[in-house]
Amino acid sequence: MNDSHFSSDSAAGTPANSDQAKPTVVADSFVTLHYRIRLADNDQVIVSTFEDKPATIQLGAGQLAEGLESCLLGMQAGQREIFALTPAQGYGEKNPDLYRPVTKALLMRYAEEGTTFEPGEFVHFPAPDGTQFAGTVVEEREDTYLFDFNHPLSGRPLKFEVQMIGVL
């Protein structure tokens, strides 16, 4: 995935003993990092840890999308990169099969009092079996709402900025 990064910036400082190799991120590493995900077309920040505490994650545990995790492979502590990701490398392409109608009657039965469903709104609601659904309202129809159950970032090119702090 390194061929998709468009800028690189090494952190300042050199280890006291530069003969020792720094740990490198592999498929099951625990890492501590700052990261920022932006929309590539308008630089809107979706999530960022740079203004707060860094994140600690284990690769392969599903804490980041697979495409984002693959960017981290081979990185070392102190390294900073910005990756340009296609939709397929980020959260995937839009799946048209995940556009589904949901009856208004079903929604009203399980929605909290006063809940509204406006186009463009990302909505969480309980299913009859107790699980949770989340989707974006696409349009209101006579007896249904059309929902997009794709990940909200699917189909979007992204910029993924990473500052690797530690690797175990």
N, C-alpha and C positions, 0 to 999 in steps of 0.2 A: 504494500500500500504506500510505501515511501515515494513512489513515482507521482502520487497525487498531492504531495505537499508543495506549497508554493513559497514558503519562506522558512528560514531556520535561524535560530538565534541561541547560541550557547550561553549558559549562565556564567557570570563572572566568577573567577576563582579557580585555583588548581589544587587538587588534593595534595596533602603534605607528602605522601608517598605515591608519586605518579606511576610507580612500577606495579602497584596493585591494580588489577582490573576492577572496574566498577561493575556491580551486578547489572545484568541486562534483563529487560522484561521478556518473559516467555509466557506460554499459553496459560499457566496456572499461577502466575505471580500475584503476590499481594503488592499493591502500589499505593503510594500517597502522592496525590497530584492536585494541581489546580487545573480546571478546564472551563472552557467557554464554548457554547454552541451558538452559532449565529446563522441566520438565513443568508445564503450567498447573494441573493438578488438585492437585498436592501440593508444588510448588516444588522438587522434587528436581533438583539440578544434574546435568546430563548432561555438559557440557563447559564449561570456563571458562579464559580466558587472563588474567583479572584478577590472579591470584596469581603469574603468571610473565611471560615476555616476550610482547609483543603479537604478533599474527599479521600477516603481510604477504601479501596475496593479489591476484590479478588477477581482476576480475569476468569472468564468461563462460568461465573456464578449468575449471569444475567442482569448485573447491575448497570451495564451499559449495553447498547445495541452492539451486535457482533461486528458490524463494520467499523464502529468507533473503537472497539477493543483492538481490532487488527492494526489500527494505526499505532497503537502503543507498543506493539511487538518490536523488540530490538532497541527501544529507547533506554537511556540510562539516567540516573539521578543527575539533576542539573541541566538537563537538556530541555529546550523549549522549541516547539514546532507549531506550525499552523497548517492544517490539512484541508484541501478542497475536496469535498466529497460529492459524488453524483448521488441522485436519489437511491440508486441500487446499493451504493456503498454505505449510505446512512440508514434510513429506516424503511427502505424498500420503495418500489413503485406502488402507485395506487392500484388496488385490486378491485375491479368493478363488481366482483361478487360480494364485496363487503358494503355495498350500498343496499340497504334493506329498509322496507317499510315497517313501521311499528304502529299498531292501531292506537288511536287516541284513547279508546276505552281502557286498553291495557296500561298505557302510561298513566292515566289519571287514577287507576286503581292502586298503583304502587308508588306514585310520586307523592312527595310531601305537599301538604296544603299550600296553595298559592304558587306552585311551581309553574313556570311558563316555558315554552319551547320556541325560541326565536331562531330563524335561519342564521347560521354562522356560530351559534352558541355551542360550546362543548359541555355535554350533559352527562352526569353520572346518575344511574337509576337502578333500583333493584329489579331483578328478574323474579318470576314466580317461584323458582326453586331456591331463592335466597342468594344466588350469586349476584355479582354486580356487572352491569354493562356500562360502557362509556362510549359516546360517539358524538359526532358533530351533526347538528340539525342542518339538513340541506334545504328542505322546503316543506311547507305545510300543504297537505292535500285535503280532500273532503273528509275522509274518515281516518286518515293516517298522517304520520310525519315520515318523511324520507330521511334516514340517518346514514351517515358515512361512518362505518366502524373501523376504518383504517386508522393507523397511528396518525396523530395530527401532523407529524413531520414527514409522513410518507409522501413521495412524489416531489420532495423539495430538495434542491441542492443546498448543501450546508458548508460552513466553515467550522472546523473543530480545532480549537487552540488548546495546547497542552503545555503545562510546565511540570515536568516530572521532578518530584521532591525526593522520593525514596522508593527503593525496590527491594522486596524480600522474596 
